[in-house]
Amino acid sequence: MTDKQPFEGVVAEHAGTVLRVCRAVLGPADADDAWSETFLSALKAYPRLPVDANVEAWLVTIAHRKAIDVTRRSARGAVPVAEVPNRPMAGGADDRDLDLTRSLAALPGKQRYAVVYHYLAGLPYGDVAAVIGGSAEAARRAAADGIANLRKTHPGDTARKGASR
């Protein structure tokens, strides 16, 4: 293909992947903002993108940076609450946190990003490494360690759902 596809086609083709990445990294509350900011930045830079570029990896890289920006903004701002919630002590073994967003958020940064970008966005380890830094082997190791940590947190859950790919 000698010409790039129109930007609308890029959005239609990759919107779901970018939203999954944003939700996995940030959670549902901030994902929509990061998704929008990703495509606004991409729209501005798209004319300069080489024709043979991996558009999906490029968009995930932008989404990664926007997620970091949103996280930094959130960390700086106070969160107003009407009243401080009264939280009970942790209960029995059935009170496991099975929410993917919270489970991923508990992983160390490189592991979380490697799991999200490889397993949720479907990027090969070479592209994951380009986004988070390091080598493809390091990205593979971080993803494997992240999956292992998720299995420790939720034994049986990830194995049943076929998380190892």
ABEGO torsion letter per residue (X at the ends): XABBBBAAAAAAAAAAAAAAAAAAAAEAAAAAAAAAAAAAAAAAAAAABBAABBAAAAAAAAAAAAAAAAAAAAAABBBBBABBBBBBBBBBAAABBABAAAAAAABBAAAAAAAAAAAAAGBBAAAAAAAAEEBAAAAAAAAAAAAAAAAAABBGAAAAAGABX
